């Protein structure tokens, strides 16, 4: 369970009508867990993804990236309108993805906060009437949301310490300080989960050592005289620096000797 909620309330996610129960060990539960192993869980995830047109359910804050959809109720997504208001869209058919107006761009702001940008280029925020609207040109305090994960469920906390939901009038609001069934939502993503190992390496460093140095020189050099200034010294020690994760630091030292980098002393 993610501990991000501790930054907001100092305790765990409070569910409406929830009562603490003592857990008892059960042989039946253990046997059932053994029967439904990891393969069954993966099969369920694949089936769920197929139902939602290739959009899979985010399970942690690290998974929130790029284009996302906010699902409230089964196969119903929050959509943005051209007047800046939000509305809950109709249920999508089996295998049907979210509508383009129901797709937002997630922007991570910290280790626990995220902002959402609509297709109209506006950021979602909570207004003075506790409505969630998409009218902001920039990210401020009111545009920050905190996904709270607990026990396989998720709620989205707004800047007013209330959770996102859809009210009886169909408006998207942040009005409840506790998260009950109506406040449980799902963030869905279409980003490929088959991560390319090369993506973890900065694009400037994906070539040879010499190419990497040239790339960083082009990126940071002041170019006062329009001439590319590359340190011609020995580069053999840079291979060890790459393995140790210190390549960027060593390249900075080399550029500093050339007195041409705008970030050097």
C-alpha positions in Angstrom: 0.0 0.0 0.0 1.3 3.4 -0.9 1.9 5.7 1.9 1.2 8.8 -0.1 -2.0 9.5 1.9 0.0 10.1 5.0 1.0 13.5 3.5 -2.6 14.5 3.5 -4.4 13.0 6.4 -1.7 11.3 8.5 -3.6 8.0 8.4 -4.9 5.4 6.0 -7.7 5.8 3.5 -11.0 6.1 5.3 -13.9 4.3 3.7 -17.5 5.3 4.4 -19.2 2.6 6.5 -16.0 0.7 6.9 -15.4 -1.2 10.1 -12.2 -2.8 11.2 -12.3 -6.5 11.4 -9.8 -8.9 12.9 -8.3 -11.1 10.3 -8.3 -14.8 10.9 -6.1 -17.2 9.2 -8.0 -19.5 7.0 -6.8 -22.7 5.3 -9.5 -22.2 2.7 -8.2 -18.7 1.9 -4.6 -20.0 1.6 -5.7 -22.9 -0.6 -7.7 -20.5 -2.8 -4.6 -18.2 -3.1 -2.5 -21.1 -4.2 -5.1 -22.1 -6.8 -5.3 -18.5 -8.2 -1.6 -17.8 -8.7 0.3 -15.0 -10.6 -0.7 -16.5 -13.9 -4.4 -16.1 -13.1 -3.8 -12.5 -12.0 -2.0 -11.7 -15.3 -4.8 -13.3 -17.2 -7.4 -11.1 -15.4 -5.3 -8.0 -16.2 -5.1 -8.9 -19.9 -8.8 -9.5 -20.0 -9.5 -6.2 -18.2 -7.2 -4.4 -20.7 -9.0 -5.9 -23.7 -12.4 -4.9 -22.3 -11.2 -1.3 -22.1 -9.7 -1.2 -25.6 -6.1 -1.6 -24.6 -6.2 0.8 -21.6 -4.8 -0.9 -18.5 -5.5 0.0 -14.9 -2.7 1.9 -13.1 -1.7 0.2 -9.9 1.0 2.7 -8.5 2.1 6.3 -8.8 5.0 5.3 -10.9 2.7 3.9 -13.6 1.1 7.3 -14.1 2.7 8.7 -17.3 1.6 10.2 -20.6 -1.9 9.8 -21.8 -4.4 8.7 -19.2 -8.2 8.3 -18.8 -10.1 8.7 -15.5 -12.7 6.0 -15.1 -15.6 6.6 -12.7 -18.1 3.7 -12.6 -17.7 0.8 -15.0 -16.3 1.9 -18.4 -17.5 5.5 -17.9 -14.8 8.2 -18.2 -14.4 11.8 -17.2 -14.6 14.0 -20.4 -13.7 17.6 -21.0 -16.0 20.1 -22.7 -15.1 23.1 -24.8 -16.5 25.4 -22.1 -14.0 24.2 -19.5 -16.5 22.0 -17.6 -16.1 18.2 -17.1 -18.8 15.6 -17.6 -19.1 11.8 -17.2 -19.3 10.1 -20.5 -21.6 7.3 -21.5 -20.5 3.7 -20.8 -18.1 2.4 -23.5 -18.8 -0.9 -25.2 -16.7 -4.0 -24.8 -13.3 -3.3 -26.4 -14.0 0.4 -27.0 -11.3 2.8 -25.8 -12.0 6.2 -24.2 -13.1 9.1 -26.5 -10.4 11.6 -27.4 -12.2 14.2 -25.1 -11.8 11.7 -22.3 -8.0 11.5 -22.6 -5.8 13.7 -20.4 -2.0 14.2 -20.2 -0.6 13.4 -16.8 2.2 15.7 -15.6 4.1 14.5 -12.5 4.9 17.3 -10.1 6.5 15.4 -7.2 6.7 11.9 -5.8 3.0 12.1 -4.9 1.3 14.9 -6.8 0.2 15.0 -10.5 -1.6 17.5 -12.8 -3.9 16.6 -15.7 -4.0 18.5 -19.0 -7.1 18.2 -21.2 -7.1 17.9 -25.0 -8.1 21.6 -25.0 -4.7 22.5 -23.5 -6.1 23.4 -20.1 -5.2 22.0 -16.7 -7.8 20.5 -14.4 -8.3 22.3 -11.1 -10.8 22.6 -8.2 -12.8 25.8 -8.2 -14.4 27.6 -5.3 -17.6 25.6 -5.7 -15.7 22.3 -5.4 -16.2 21.5 -9.0 -13.4 20.0 -11.0 -12.9 22.1 -14.1 -10.5 22.4 -17.0 -9.8 26.1 -17.4 -6.3 26.7 -16.0 -3.5 28.0 -18.2 -0.7 27.0 -15.8 -0.1 24.7 -12.8 -0.6 26.1 -9.4 -1.8 24.8 -6.0 -5.4 24.2 -7.2 -4.2 22.1 -10.1 -2.4 19.5 -8.0 -4.0 16.1 -7.4 -2.8 13.2 -5.2 -3.6 9.6 -6.2 -4.1 7.5 -3.1 -3.7 3.7 -3.5 -4.8 1.3 -0.9 -5.9 -2.4 -0.9 -6.1 -2.6 -4.7 -8.3 0.6 -5.0 -7.6 4.2 -5.7 -9.1 7.6 -4.9 -8.0 11.0 -6.3 -7.5 13.7 -3.7 -7.8 17.3 -4.7 -6.2 20.5 -3.4 -9.1 21.0 -0.9 -8.4 17.6 0.7 -11.6 16.1 -0.8 -11.9 13.3 -3.3 -12.9 13.4 -6.9 -16.3 11.9 -7.7 -19.4 12.4 -9.8 -22.4 13.9 -8.0 -26.1 13.3 -8.7 -26.3 16.1 -11.2 -23.5 14.6 -13.3 -20.9 17.2 -12.3 -17.3 16.1 -11.4 -16.6 17.4 -7.9 -14.3 17.2 -5.0 -16.7 17.4 -2.1 -16.1 14.5 0.3 -13.3 14.3 2.8 -13.7 10.6 3.1 -13.4 8.1 0.2 -16.4 5.7 -0.1 -17.4 3.5 -3.1 -18.5 6.6 -5.1 -15.0 8.1 -4.7 -13.2 5.0 -6.0 -11.9 5.7 -9.5 -9.4 4.1 -11.9 -6.6 5.8 -13.8 -6.1 4.0 -17.1 -3.1 4.2 -19.3 -2.3 3.2 -22.9 1.5 3.5 -22.5 3.3 0.2 -23.4 4.4 -1.7 -20.3 7.1 -3.5 -22.3 9.8 -1.0 -21.4 12.8 -0.7 -23.7 16.0 -0.9 -21.7 17.4 1.9 -23.9 14.7 4.3 -22.7 16.4 4.3 -19.3 19.5 5.8 -20.9 19.5 9.5 -21.7 19.4 9.9 -25.5 22.6 11.9 -25.4 24.4 8.8 -24.0 23.0 6.1 -26.3 26.0 6.2 -28.8 29.7 5.8 -28.2 31.6 7.6 -25.6 32.9 10.1 -28.1 29.4 10.7 -29.5 28.0 11.1 -26.0 30.6 13.9 -25.3 29.8 15.7 -28.5 26.1 15.5 -27.8 26.6 17.1 -24.4 28.9 19.7 -25.8 26.2 20.7 -28.3 23.6 20.8 -25.6 25.5 22.9 -23.0 28.2 24.9 -24.9 27.7 28.6 -25.0 28.8 28.8 -28.7 30.0 32.4 -28.5 32.2 32.0 -31.5 30.0 29.3 -33.2 32.8 26.7 -32.9 32.4 23.3 -31.4 34.9 22.9 -28.6 35.5 19.2 -27.6 38.2 18.1 -25.2 40.7 16.1 -27.2 42.1 14.4 -24.1 42.1 10.6 -23.4 38.6 9.2 -23.1 39.4 5.7 -21.9 38.5 6.6 -18.3 35.0 7.6 -19.4 34.1 4.0 -20.0 34.6 3.2 -16.3 32.6 6.4 -15.4 29.7 5.1 -17.6 29.7 1.8 -15.7 29.8 3.5 -12.4 27.0 6.0 -13.3 29.4 9.0 -13.2 29.6 9.7 -16.9 27.7 13.0 -16.7 30.0 14.3 -13.9 33.2 13.3 -15.8 32.0 14.9 -19.0 31.2 18.1 -17.1 34.8 18.1 -15.7 36.1 17.8 -19.3 34.0 20.6 -20.6 35.0 22.8 -17.7 38.6 22.6 -18.9 37.5 24.0 -22.3 36.0 27.1 -20.6 33.1 27.1 -23.0 30.2 25.4 -21.1 27.6 27.8 -19.7 27.2 25.6 -16.6 30.9 25.5 -15.7 32.6 27.9 -13.3 
